[in-house]
Amino acid sequence: MGLKEFLVTSEGESVPIPQYYRKYQQRLKTLQKRLSRKKKGSKRCLKALIAVAKQHKKVADKRKYFHFKTANDLLLKAEVIAQT
């Protein structure tokens, strides 16, 4: 169960869903595994934690940028925008 398209306009144009999390899933898995092997509270654990957080932020930023870019494209194309 899930969405097939991110957005479909009234003209029938569709915007596919970007799979940012899926793209970075392997990298996140590696970083989280490295983190789990560190001794809690150590300096290396904190460094690994920061690396995981940076990767999650990267995914979040890409999603946010995609949403803003898509909304801006719609605003530039459309004469009238209505929500149902």
Secondary structure, DSSP 8 states (H G I E B T S, - for coil): ---S-SEE-TTS-EE----HHHHHHHHHHHHHHHHHTS-TTSHHHHHHHHHHHHHHHHHHHHHHHHHHHHHHHHHHH-S-----
